[in-house]
Amino acid sequence: MKKTITFACMHFTVAFTVAYLLTGSAVVGGAVALVEPAVNTVVFYFHERVWKKFESQSKDQDSEQQLSSRPEQTFASNEMTLAS
């Protein structure tokens, strides 16, 4: 949790500093520092959902390829006998 809090503080500081340096306004810098991380958090949530779906599809394709690359067991007709 400490790492998350320190990262959030760093993120707010960077957002504020960049906006302040570009605009010269502490009000704009403060607004950007509050809005940008909030928007970024929402975007990250949806990014993770899409990424998990992508990974799931990728894993499904990998397992299909592994199954199709396995040699099939075939028996010659003289190898097969039926027990009576």
Secondary structure, 3 states (H helix, E strand, C coil): CHHHHHHHHHHHHHHHHHHHHHHCCHHHHHHHHHHHHHHHHHHHHHHHHHHHHHHHHHHHHHHHHHHHHCCCCCCCCCCCCCCC
